Amino acid sequence: MELFDLVTAAQKRIKGHAHVTPVMTSNTLNQHTGAEVFLKCENFQRMGAFKFRGAYNAMSQLTDEQKKRGVITHSSGNHAQAVALVGRLLGIQTTVVMPANAPAVKRTATEQYGAKVVDYNPDETTREKISEDLLSQHDYTLVPPYDHINIVAGQGTAALELIEKVKTVDMLLVPCGGGGLLSGCAIAAKGINPACRVIGIEPELADDATKSFHTGTLHTVKNPPTIADGTRTPSLGKVTFPLVQQFVADMQTVSESAIIDAVKFLFYRLKLVVEPSGALGVAALLSRAVRPKGRIGVILSGGNIDAATMRQILDS
């Protein structure tokens, strides 16, 4: 099956389970950029982020035996919540390896959805190591946060919905952590319009994917100190790196201050609660890290921000 066909198949699979999230516009943002900007609001997705799409697409395709044995994943929060919620919906036991410093709102929601949370100290070990140990002990099935084609295909449905709604975009800005959302959305956008320029956006403090893209060599970063916690992945994956190279036109970075300004702009001007990772595309537009032209799609990837971080941002 062609990659674009995997995204359209995922769209059919998640229909009736994932929300078709709204697309919003802002005259102020259009005036600032000189372009038409369309915001795909995945902060209104189930569990508050795009991650539900990939988790449902992947977990619904597990065999009955795999579902019976349960699944494990590792995540700083949004994928954790997605796997936990999908597990509850499909009757699958879920275990989540989560850093001890993960946002409290994300950990609480993960537990409330029914997952068993296993803490680890990111300064002492890696989530992958903990997951591997538990995987071998319990014969779970791993549902990785981004580095799996079924995850990628599910995430790509966000861009598919956006373009179906607004008919065409000349450029699509997508946040990048491990590259699942970026590569999936790039496959979808390019499958509909090969001329669409897909640009991945990262924090300057977590620019491993940008370096990887521009050098052609995989770069890694360890526990970067960015406010955009959803992008603290160490690197692109074995699946996502080549997909980003193939389908993405460019990668750009934004400063911490630009990310903060974007969260504030979305809150005050559009009344949207968007987490720092989710605001990267808007940060790129407001800071002019990307110079847009024509019709611009932006994926607002999630809204799971804890009260302390939002207070810190709004008070700055």
C-alpha positions in Angstrom: 0.0 0.0 0.0 1.3 3.5 -0.9 2.1 5.8 2.1 -0.7 8.2 1.2 -3.1 5.3 1.1 -2.1 4.4 4.6 -3.2 7.8 5.8 -6.5 7.6 4.0 -7.0 4.1 5.5 -6.2 5.5 9.0 -8.8 8.2 8.5 -11.5 5.6 7.9 -10.3 3.6 10.9 -10.5 6.4 13.3 -13.7 7.9 12.0 -16.3 8.1 14.8 -13.6 7.6 17.4 -11.3 10.7 17.0 -12.8 14.2 16.9 -12.8 16.1 13.6 -11.2 19.1 15.2 -12.1 22.7 14.1 -10.1 25.0 11.9 -9.8 28.6 13.1 -8.6 31.8 11.5 -7.4 35.1 12.9 -7.5 38.5 11.0 -4.7 39.7 13.2 -2.5 36.8 12.3 -3.3 37.2 8.6 -2.5 40.9 8.8 0.8 40.2 10.6 1.9 37.6 8.1 0.4 39.0 4.9 -1.1 35.5 4.3 -4.2 33.5 4.9 -3.6 31.3 7.9 -5.7 28.3 8.9 -5.2 26.8 12.4 -6.0 23.1 12.8 -7.0 22.9 16.5 -5.8 19.5 17.7 -6.0 21.0 21.3 -9.7 20.0 20.9 -8.8 16.4 20.1 -9.7 13.6 22.5 -7.3 13.7 25.4 -6.2 17.2 24.2 -3.7 16.4 21.5 -3.2 14.9 18.0 -1.7 11.8 19.6 -5.0 10.1 19.9 -5.1 9.6 16.1 -1.9 7.6 15.9 -2.6 5.6 19.0 -6.0 4.5 17.9 -4.8 3.7 14.4 -2.0 1.5 15.7 -3.7 -0.2 18.7 -6.9 -1.0 16.8 -4.8 -3.1 14.4 -3.3 -5.3 17.1 -4.2 -9.0 17.1 -6.5 -10.3 19.8 -3.5 -12.0 21.4 -1.5 -8.8 21.5 -4.5 -6.9 23.0 -4.9 -9.6 25.6 -1.2 -9.4 26.7 -1.3 -5.6 27.0 0.8 -2.8 25.6 3.6 -0.6 26.8 4.8 2.8 25.7 7.1 5.6 26.9 6.1 9.2 26.7 6.4 12.6 28.4 2.7 13.0 28.4 0.5 13.3 25.3 1.2 9.9 23.8 0.9 8.4 27.2 -2.6 9.8 27.6 -3.5 8.7 24.1 -2.4 5.1 24.7 -4.1 5.0 28.0 -7.4 6.4 26.6 -7.3 4.1 23.6 -6.5 1.2 25.9 -9.6 2.0 27.9 -11.8 2.2 24.8 -10.5 -1.1 23.4 -10.1 -3.0 26.6 -6.3 -3.2 26.5 -4.1 -3.1 29.6 -1.6 -0.2 29.3 1.7 0.5 31.0 3.4 3.9 30.4 7.0 4.7 31.2 7.1 8.4 32.1 9.8 10.8 33.3 9.4 11.9 36.9 9.4 15.6 35.7 6.6 15.2 33.2 3.8 17.8 33.5 1.5 16.9 36.4 -1.6 17.5 34.3 -0.4 14.9 31.7 0.5 12.3 34.4 -2.8 12.7 36.2 -4.8 12.3 33.0 -2.8 9.2 32.0 -3.5 7.5 35.4 -7.2 8.5 35.2 -7.5 6.9 31.8 -6.4 3.7 33.5 -2.8 3.2 32.7 -0.1 2.0 35.1 2.6 4.7 35.2 6.2 3.7 35.8 8.5 6.6 36.8 12.1 7.1 35.8 14.8 9.7 36.2 15.8 11.0 32.8 19.2 12.0 34.3 20.0 8.4 35.2 18.5 6.3 32.4 16.4 6.4 29.3 12.7 5.7 28.8 13.6 3.3 26.0 15.8 1.2 28.4 13.0 1.0 31.0 10.5 0.0 28.3 12.8 -2.7 26.9 13.2 -4.3 30.3 9.5 -4.3 31.0 8.7 -5.5 27.5 10.9 -8.6 27.9 9.5 -9.3 31.4 5.8 -9.2 30.5 5.6 -9.9 26.8 3.8 -6.6 26.1 3.5 -5.1 22.7 5.3 -1.8 22.3 3.3 1.2 20.9 6.1 3.7 20.3 5.4 7.4 20.5 6.3 8.2 16.9 8.6 5.7 15.2 6.0 3.3 13.7 4.3 3.6 10.3 0.8 3.1 11.8 1.5 5.9 14.3 2.7 8.1 11.4 -0.3 7.3 9.3 -2.7 8.1 12.1 -1.1 11.5 12.8 -1.2 12.4 9.1 -5.0 12.4 9.3 -4.8 15.8 11.0 -3.4 17.4 7.8 -5.8 15.4 5.7 -8.8 16.8 7.5 -7.4 20.3 7.4 -6.9 20.3 3.6 -10.3 18.7 3.0 -11.8 21.5 5.0 -10.0 24.5 3.5 -9.5 22.9 0.0 -5.9 23.9 -0.5 -2.8 25.1 1.3 0.4 26.4 -0.2 2.5 25.8 3.0 1.9 23.6 6.0 3.7 24.3 9.3 4.0 21.3 11.7 5.6 21.0 15.1 8.4 18.4 15.3 9.5 16.2 18.2 10.2 12.7 17.0 8.7 13.4 13.6 5.6 11.3 13.7 3.2 14.2 13.2 5.5 16.0 10.8 6.1 13.0 8.5 2.5 11.9 8.6 1.2 15.4 7.8 3.8 15.8 5.0 2.7 12.5 3.4 -0.9 13.6 3.5 -0.2 17.2 2.3 2.1 16.1 -0.6 -0.3 13.3 -1.5 -3.1 15.9 -2.1 -0.9 18.7 -3.5 2.7 17.9 -4.5 3.5 21.6 -4.7 2.7 22.2 -1.0 5.7 23.1 1.1 5.7 21.3 4.4 8.0 22.9 7.0 8.8 21.4 10.4 9.2 23.7 13.4 11.4 22.9 16.4 12.6 24.9 19.5 16.2 26.2 19.2 17.0 24.3 22.3 15.8 21.0 20.8 17.0 21.3 17.3 18.1 17.7 16.6 15.7 17.2 13.8 16.6 20.5 12.1 20.3 19.5 12.3 19.5 16.1 11.0 17.5 17.4 8.1 20.1 20.0 7.0 23.1 17.7 7.3 21.6 14.4 6.2 23.0 12.7 9.4 20.9 11.8 12.4 21.6 14.1 15.4 20.5 13.5 18.9 19.9 15.7 21.9 19.6 14.6 25.6 16.7 16.0 27.7 16.8 19.6 26.1 15.7 22.4 28.5 12.9 23.7 26.3 9.5 24.8 27.6 8.0 22.8 24.7 8.1 19.5 26.6 6.5 17.6 23.8 9.6 18.1 21.7 12.1 16.7 24.2 12.6 13.5 22.1 16.2 12.6 21.7 16.1 12.3 17.9 14.0 11.5 14.8 13.4 7.7 14.4 14.4 5.0 12.0 11.0 5.3 10.4 10.5 9.1 10.6 13.9 10.4 9.6 13.8 9.1 6.0 10.2 10.2 5.7 11.1 13.7 6.8 13.9 13.7 4.3 11.6 12.6 1.5 8.5 14.7 2.1 9.5 17.8 4.1 10.7 20.9 2.3 12.5 22.6 5.2 13.0 22.7 9.0 13.2 25.9 11.1 13.7 26.7 14.7 12.1 29.2 17.1 13.4 30.7 20.4 11.9 30.1 23.8 10.6 33.7 23.8 8.9 33.2 20.5 7.2 30.1 21.8 6.0 32.0 24.9 4.7 34.8 22.7 2.8 32.4 20.5 1.1 30.7 23.5 0.1 34.2 24.8 -1.1 35.3 21.4 -3.3 32.2 21.0 -4.7 32.6 24.5 -5.5 36.4 24.3 -6.4 36.8 20.7 -8.1 33.5 19.8 -9.1 32.3 23.4 -7.3 29.1 22.7 -5.3 27.1 25.3 -2.4 25.7 23.4 0.7 24.0 25.0 4.1 25.3 24.0 4.8 22.4 21.7 1.5 23.0 20.0 2.3 26.7 19.3 5.5 26.2 17.4 4.0 26.9 14.0 2.4 30.2 15.2 5.7 31.0 16.9 7.5 30.7 13.5 5.0 33.0 11.9 5.0 35.7 14.6 8.8 35.7 14.8 9.2 35.6 11.0 11.3 32.5 11.2 9.1 31.4 8.3 8.1 33.9 5.6 4.7 32.7 4.5 3.0 33.4 1.2 -0.5 32.3 0.1 -2.7 30.0 2.1 -0.9 28.6 5.2 -2.0 25.6 7.3 -0.7 25.4 10.8 -1.1 22.3 13.1 -1.8 23.3 16.7 -0.8 19.9 18.0 -2.2 20.0 21.6 -3.5 21.9 24.6 -2.3 19.9 27.6 -0.5 22.6 29.6 -0.4 22.6 33.4 -1.6 25.6 35.4 1.8 26.5 36.7 3.4 26.7 33.3 0.5 28.7 31.9 0.7 31.2 34.7 4.4 31.5 34.2 3.8 32.2 30.5 0.9 34.7 30.9 2.8 36.5 33.7 6.0 36.9 31.6 
